Amino acid sequence: MSSPSGIVEGVDWLGSCGTIATVGRPLVIDLKARKKVAPILQPIARGLAKIGVTPTMVTVLGLAITIGGAAMIADGLLWQGGLVAGFGVLLDALDGPLARLKGTASDRGAFIDTMSDRFGEIAVWVGLGVYLQDDPVGLILCLVALAFSLLVPYVRAKAESWGAEGRGGWMGRAERMIVAVLGMILAGFGLPVLIPMLWVFVILTGLTVVQRIRKTWQQLPG
């Protein structure tokens, strides 16, 4: 689901990958990128629809592949697991276009997709935490990264339950997964970027939590 600020989470997160823009607030991802990605997703979605694939099947398959990638990461196969997990996340981006194409978009589908997103993130961070179990600093950073990753959508959900706008900030789901997966892939090729990636992730995601809390607070009545 896209937001006015351009951050995309949930069904169509892939659409956020694209142009950086400033619109009187912290850097966000320009919504125009969704239009650039749509021509790629639509033909794939049409092909899946023709063979009877449902959005829920895509969501579940994407989650299963992501969990498989997380297991590989836990086993020390960083770049391989990162690629597999990244593919699972990309596959999950198809459920939104497929649901619209088949005319089956629903609250239940959105709920399943949201839960799949959360379980996928948890799996990736648990996998990396297992890999870093002998590195106290890295393990703590993984735990904090996981906590902030869950807090970002939680703040949005609480804001929307009170009728406020809770989207926005630097690290939407697209940004979180790109930073995490890219860091693991590069680390798997021997580059010393894993711990720096975790520090960057924790700081930016923590700031995103603060941004959303502040935005929600400003909208709530005193």
C-alpha positions as CSV (number, residue, x, y, z in Angstrom):
1,M,0.0,0.0,0.0
2,S,1.5,3.3,-0.9
3,S,1.6,6.3,1.2
4,P,1.3,10.0,0.4
5,S,4.9,10.5,1.3
6,G,6.1,7.8,-1.0
7,I,7.1,5.1,1.5
8,V,5.6,1.8,0.5
9,E,5.0,-1.0,2.9
10,G,3.0,-4.2,2.7
11,V,1.5,-5.3,-0.6
12,D,3.5,-3.2,-3.0
13,W,6.7,-2.4,-1.3
14,L,8.8,-3.0,-4.4
15,G,7.2,0.1,-6.0
16,S,9.2,2.2,-3.6
17,C,12.5,1.3,-5.1
18,G,13.5,4.3,-7.2
19,T,13.9,8.1,-7.2
20,I,14.9,9.9,-4.0
21,A,13.0,13.1,-3.5
22,T,12.6,15.7,-0.8
23,V,9.2,17.2,-0.1
24,G,9.6,19.4,2.9
25,R,10.4,16.4,5.1
26,P,13.0,13.7,5.5
27,L,14.2,11.9,2.4
28,V,11.5,9.6,1.1
29,I,11.1,7.4,-2.0
30,D,9.2,9.0,-4.9
31,L,6.0,7.4,-5.8
32,K,6.8,7.8,-9.5
33,A,9.0,4.7,-9.1
34,R,6.0,2.6,-8.7
35,K,4.9,3.5,-12.2
36,K,8.4,2.5,-13.5
37,V,8.2,-0.9,-11.8
38,A,4.6,-1.6,-12.7
39,P,5.4,-2.5,-16.4
40,I,7.7,-5.2,-15.1
41,L,5.3,-6.6,-12.5
42,Q,2.1,-6.5,-14.6
43,P,3.2,-9.1,-17.3
44,I,4.4,-11.5,-14.6
45,A,1.2,-11.0,-12.7
46,R,-0.9,-11.7,-15.8
47,G,1.1,-14.9,-16.5
48,L,0.5,-16.1,-12.9
49,A,-3.2,-15.3,-13.2
50,K,-3.5,-17.4,-16.4
51,I,-2.1,-20.5,-14.7
52,G,-4.4,-20.1,-11.7
53,V,-2.0,-18.8,-9.2
54,T,-3.7,-16.8,-6.4
55,P,-2.3,-13.8,-4.4
56,T,-2.3,-15.9,-1.2
57,M,-0.2,-18.6,-2.9
58,V,2.3,-16.0,-4.0
59,T,2.4,-14.5,-0.5
60,V,2.9,-17.9,1.2
61,L,5.6,-19.0,-1.4
62,G,7.4,-15.7,-1.0
63,L,7.5,-16.2,2.8
64,A,8.6,-19.8,2.5
65,I,11.5,-18.8,0.2
66,T,12.5,-15.9,2.5
67,I,12.6,-18.4,5.5
68,G,14.7,-20.7,3.4
69,G,17.1,-17.9,2.7
70,A,17.2,-17.1,6.4
71,A,18.1,-20.7,7.3
72,M,21.0,-20.4,4.8
73,I,22.1,-17.2,6.4
74,A,22.1,-18.9,9.8
75,D,24.2,-21.7,8.3
76,G,26.9,-19.1,7.2
77,L,25.9,-19.0,3.6
78,L,25.5,-15.2,3.6
79,W,25.5,-14.2,0.0
80,Q,23.5,-17.3,-1.1
81,G,21.0,-16.8,1.7
82,G,20.8,-13.1,1.0
83,L,20.0,-13.7,-2.6
84,V,17.4,-16.4,-1.8
85,A,15.8,-14.2,0.9
86,G,15.8,-11.2,-1.5
87,F,14.1,-13.3,-4.1
88,G,11.4,-14.3,-1.6
89,V,10.8,-10.6,-0.8
90,L,10.7,-9.7,-4.5
91,L,8.2,-12.5,-5.1
92,D,6.0,-11.1,-2.4
93,A,5.8,-7.9,-4.3
94,L,3.6,-9.6,-6.9
95,D,0.6,-10.4,-4.7
96,G,-0.7,-6.8,-4.9
97,P,-0.7,-6.5,-8.7
98,L,-2.0,-10.1,-8.9
99,A,-4.9,-9.4,-6.5
100,R,-5.9,-6.3,-8.5
101,L,-5.7,-8.1,-11.8
102,K,-7.9,-10.9,-10.5
103,G,-10.2,-8.5,-8.7
104,T,-9.7,-10.3,-5.4
105,A,-8.1,-7.6,-3.3
106,S,-9.5,-7.8,0.2
107,D,-8.8,-6.9,3.8
108,R,-8.0,-10.6,4.5
109,G,-5.5,-10.6,1.7
110,A,-3.9,-7.4,3.0
111,F,-3.8,-8.9,6.5
112,I,-2.1,-12.1,5.3
113,D,0.4,-10.0,3.4
114,T,1.2,-7.8,6.4
115,M,1.7,-10.9,8.6
116,S,3.9,-12.5,5.9
117,D,6.0,-9.3,5.8
118,R,6.6,-9.4,9.6
119,F,7.4,-13.1,9.7
120,G,9.8,-12.7,6.8
121,E,11.7,-9.9,8.6
122,I,11.8,-11.9,11.8
123,A,13.2,-14.9,10.0
124,V,15.9,-12.9,8.3
125,W,17.1,-11.3,11.6
126,V,16.9,-14.5,13.5
127,G,19.0,-16.2,10.8
128,L,21.6,-13.4,11.0
129,G,21.5,-13.5,14.8
130,V,22.3,-17.3,14.8
131,Y,25.2,-16.6,12.4
132,L,26.5,-13.9,14.8
133,Q,25.8,-15.8,18.0
134,D,29.5,-15.7,18.9
135,D,29.8,-12.0,18.3
136,P,28.1,-10.2,21.2
137,V,28.0,-6.8,19.5
138,G,26.6,-8.2,16.3
139,L,24.0,-10.3,18.1
140,I,22.8,-7.3,20.2
141,L,22.6,-5.2,17.0
142,C,20.5,-7.9,15.4
143,L,18.1,-7.9,18.3
144,V,17.8,-4.1,18.2
145,A,17.4,-4.2,14.4
146,L,14.6,-6.7,14.8
147,A,12.9,-4.7,17.5
148,F,13.0,-1.4,15.5
149,S,11.8,-3.3,12.3
150,L,8.7,-4.4,14.2
151,L,8.1,-1.0,15.8
152,V,8.0,0.9,12.5
153,P,4.8,-0.8,11.3
154,Y,3.5,-1.0,14.8
155,V,3.6,2.8,15.2
156,R,1.8,3.1,11.8
157,A,-0.9,0.7,12.9
158,K,-1.5,2.4,16.2
159,A,-1.6,5.8,14.5
160,E,-4.2,4.6,11.9
161,S,-6.3,3.0,14.7
162,W,-6.7,6.5,16.1
163,G,-7.4,8.0,12.7
164,A,-3.9,9.6,12.2
165,E,-1.5,9.2,9.4
166,G,1.4,6.9,10.5
167,R,3.4,6.4,7.4
168,G,6.7,8.0,6.4
169,G,10.2,8.1,7.6
170,W,13.5,6.9,6.1
171,M,13.3,3.2,6.6
172,G,10.1,1.7,5.2
173,R,10.0,-2.0,4.5
174,A,11.7,-1.7,1.1
175,E,14.6,0.3,2.5
176,R,15.0,-2.1,5.5
177,M,15.1,-5.2,3.3
178,I,17.4,-3.6,0.7
179,V,20.0,-2.5,3.4
180,A,19.9,-5.8,5.2
181,V,20.0,-8.1,2.2
182,L,22.6,-6.1,0.4
183,G,24.8,-6.0,3.5
184,M,24.6,-9.8,3.9
185,I,25.4,-10.4,0.2
186,L,28.5,-8.1,0.3
187,A,29.6,-9.7,3.6
188,G,29.3,-13.1,2.0
189,F,31.7,-12.0,-0.7
190,G,34.3,-11.1,2.0
191,L,33.7,-7.4,2.4
192,P,33.8,-6.2,6.0
193,V,30.4,-4.5,5.9
194,L,28.2,-6.6,8.1
195,I,28.7,-4.8,11.4
196,P,28.7,-1.3,9.8
197,M,25.5,-2.3,8.0
198,L,23.9,-3.2,11.3
199,W,24.9,0.1,12.9
200,V,23.5,2.0,9.9
201,F,20.3,-0.1,10.0
202,V,19.8,0.3,13.7
203,I,20.4,4.1,13.6
204,L,18.2,4.8,10.6
205,T,15.4,2.5,11.6
206,G,15.4,3.9,15.1
207,L,15.1,7.4,13.7
208,T,12.2,6.2,11.6
209,V,10.4,5.0,14.7
210,V,11.0,8.4,16.2
211,Q,9.8,10.2,13.1
212,R,6.6,8.2,13.0
213,I,6.0,8.7,16.7
214,R,6.5,12.5,16.4
215,K,4.2,12.7,13.3
216,T,1.5,10.7,15.1
217,W,1.8,12.8,18.2
218,Q,1.4,16.0,16.3
219,Q,-1.9,14.7,14.8
220,L,-3.5,13.5,18.0
221,P,-5.8,15.9,20.0
222,G,-4.4,17.1,23.3
